[in-house]
Amino acid sequence: MNARKWIDQYADDLGEPIMVLGDAGSDQFDEALVGICHRFGKPSVALYDREKVIEILAKDMTWEEAVEWFDFNIIGAWLGDYTPVYMDSPPQDEGGEEFSSGISESACPGDTEGLI
């Protein structure tokens, strides 16, 4: 089962809508669909991979235009509590180095043991 069908089924089981990107009936952004986010006191929403959405847009425009389109027309659009959310992933480790968030211990006041 692909992610879109899974989300449609999940929404049916949940009894509330889960908004997805694209025109009705379109599967244009399905490959960027990651899953569902749950929030306390709010409806569940679709989760998309930000970079994959931009890659899909960049098939029909330059990368810069795709980023601008995404920032203004997609992430910049508030469609209510069902508005999808977008994630960035840590860079893929190709050299065996541990991923670093870029946050140094000195940037975190107080006891940071076990946090970084």
C-alpha positions in Angstrom: 0.0 0.0 0.0 1.5 3.4 -0.9 1.6 6.3 1.5 -1.3 8.1 0.0 -3.7 5.1 0.2 -2.5 4.4 3.8 -3.2 8.0 4.8 -6.6 7.9 3.1 -7.4 4.7 5.1 -6.1 6.2 8.3 -8.2 9.3 7.8 -11.3 7.2 7.3 -10.5 5.2 10.4 -9.9 8.3 12.4 -13.1 9.9 11.1 -11.5 13.2 10.2 -9.8 14.6 7.1 -6.1 14.7 6.5 -5.2 17.3 3.9 -2.7 16.3 1.2 -0.8 18.4 -1.3 -1.9 18.8 -4.9 -5.1 19.1 -6.8 -7.9 16.7 -6.1 -7.1 13.3 -7.5 -3.5 14.3 -8.2 -0.6 12.1 -6.9 2.0 14.7 -7.9 3.5 15.0 -4.3 2.9 11.4 -3.1 6.6 10.5 -3.3 7.3 13.3 -0.8 4.6 12.1 1.6 6.3 10.7 4.7 3.5 10.0 7.1 1.2 11.5 9.7 2.0 13.9 12.6 0.0 13.8 15.7 -0.4 16.8 17.9 -2.0 17.1 21.4 -5.4 18.9 21.1 -5.1 19.3 17.3 -6.1 17.2 14.4 -3.5 14.8 12.8 -1.8 16.2 9.7 0.1 14.9 6.7 3.9 15.1 6.9 6.0 15.8 3.8 9.7 15.8 3.1 10.5 19.4 2.3 13.4 18.7 0.0 11.4 16.1 -2.0 8.6 18.5 -2.5 11.0 21.1 -3.8 12.6 18.4 -6.1 9.2 17.7 -7.5 8.5 21.4 -8.1 12.0 21.7 -9.7 11.0 19.3 -12.5 9.0 22.2 -14.0 11.1 25.2 -13.0 14.6 26.1 -11.7 15.7 25.1 -8.2 15.6 28.7 -7.1 12.0 29.1 -8.5 10.9 25.9 -6.8 12.3 27.1 -3.4 10.5 30.4 -3.8 7.3 28.7 -4.9 7.4 26.3 -1.9 8.2 29.1 0.6 5.4 31.4 -0.6 2.7 29.1 -2.0 3.1 25.9 0.1 4.7 26.4 3.5 3.5 30.1 3.4 -0.1 29.0 3.0 -2.1 28.5 6.2 -5.2 26.4 5.4 -6.4 25.9 9.0 -5.7 23.2 11.5 -5.4 20.5 8.8 -2.5 22.3 6.9 0.3 19.7 6.2 3.7 20.0 7.9 7.1 19.7 6.4 10.3 18.2 7.7 14.0 18.5 7.0 16.1 15.4 7.4 19.7 15.3 8.7 22.3 15.0 6.0 23.0 11.4 5.0 26.3 10.2 6.6 28.7 9.1 3.9 32.0 9.3 5.7 31.2 7.5 9.0 31.0 10.7 11.0 28.3 11.2 13.7 25.6 13.6 12.8 25.9 17.0 14.6 23.1 19.3 15.1 25.5 22.3 15.1 24.4 23.2 18.6 27.4 23.4 20.9 27.2 22.6 24.6 28.1 26.2 25.3 24.9 27.2 23.5 22.8 25.2 26.0 22.6 26.8 29.4 22.3 24.5 32.4 22.8 20.8 32.7 23.1 19.3 29.3 24.3 15.9 30.2 22.5 13.3 28.1 21.0 15.9 25.8 23.9 16.4 23.4 
